[in-house]
Amino acid sequence: MSPTVFREKSYRFYFLSNEESRIHVHITCEKGEAKFWLEPIISLAMYKGLNEKQLREIQKIVEKKQNEIIKAWKEHFNKS
């Protein structure tokens, strides 16, 4: 199961339900994919097929929506 948290521009931000407990978000688009950690700081975990400009753009979105992503994570994984 991989619920979509939100879409922005050409990116889909989502969770994978069977992964590690550290808060993170997956991002996919036509060109590739990435994963960003949200704790302890926002940082790139992995990427494939994306260029530096796209990664910077995605990171800015993650930074802007950090609270929304964390809230959705806690709701999805039923954590407080």
C-alpha positions as CSV (number, residue, x, y, z in Angstrom):
1,M,0.0,0.0,0.0
2,S,1.4,3.4,-0.9
3,P,-1.1,6.2,0.0
4,T,-0.6,9.6,-1.7
5,V,0.0,12.4,0.8
6,F,-0.4,15.1,-1.9
7,R,0.6,16.1,-5.4
8,E,2.4,19.3,-6.3
9,K,3.6,20.3,-9.8
10,S,4.4,17.0,-11.6
11,Y,5.3,15.2,-8.3
12,R,3.5,12.6,-6.2
13,F,4.4,12.5,-2.5
14,Y,3.6,9.2,-0.8
15,F,4.4,6.7,1.8
16,L,5.2,3.0,1.6
17,S,3.5,1.1,4.3
18,N,6.1,-1.6,4.9
19,E,9.2,0.4,5.6
20,E,11.3,1.7,8.5
21,S,9.8,3.8,11.2
22,R,11.9,6.9,10.7
23,I,9.7,9.6,9.1
24,H,10.3,10.0,5.4
25,V,8.4,10.6,2.2
26,H,8.8,9.1,-1.3
27,I,8.4,11.3,-4.4
28,T,7.9,10.2,-7.9
29,C,7.4,11.8,-11.3
30,E,7.8,10.9,-14.9
31,K,11.6,11.4,-14.8
32,G,12.4,9.5,-11.7
33,E,12.0,9.2,-7.9
34,A,13.5,10.3,-4.6
35,K,13.1,9.7,-0.9
36,F,13.6,12.4,1.7
37,W,14.1,11.9,5.5
38,L,12.2,14.4,7.6
39,E,13.9,13.6,10.9
40,P,16.2,14.6,12.5
41,I,16.5,17.1,9.6
42,I,15.2,17.2,6.1
43,S,17.7,15.3,3.9
44,L,17.9,13.4,0.7
45,A,18.0,9.6,1.3
46,M,18.1,8.4,-2.3
47,Y,17.2,9.4,-5.8
48,K,17.1,8.0,-9.3
49,G,16.7,9.8,-12.6
50,L,16.3,13.3,-11.2
51,N,18.6,16.2,-11.8
52,E,19.9,18.7,-9.2
53,K,17.3,21.3,-10.1
54,Q,14.5,18.8,-9.6
55,L,16.0,17.7,-6.3
56,R,16.2,21.3,-5.1
57,E,12.6,21.9,-6.1
58,I,11.4,18.8,-4.4
59,Q,13.3,19.6,-1.2
60,K,11.7,23.1,-1.1
61,I,8.3,21.5,-1.4
62,V,9.2,19.0,1.4
63,E,10.4,21.9,3.6
64,K,7.2,23.9,2.9
65,K,5.0,20.9,3.6
66,Q,7.0,19.3,6.4
67,N,4.2,19.7,9.0
68,E,1.6,18.3,6.7
69,I,3.8,15.3,5.8
70,I,4.5,14.5,9.5
71,K,0.8,14.8,10.4
72,A,-0.1,12.5,7.6
73,W,2.6,10.0,8.6
74,K,1.4,9.9,12.2
75,E,-2.2,9.4,11.0
76,H,-1.3,6.8,8.5
77,F,0.9,4.8,10.8
78,N,-1.3,5.5,13.8
79,K,1.4,7.1,15.9
80,S,1.2,10.1,18.2
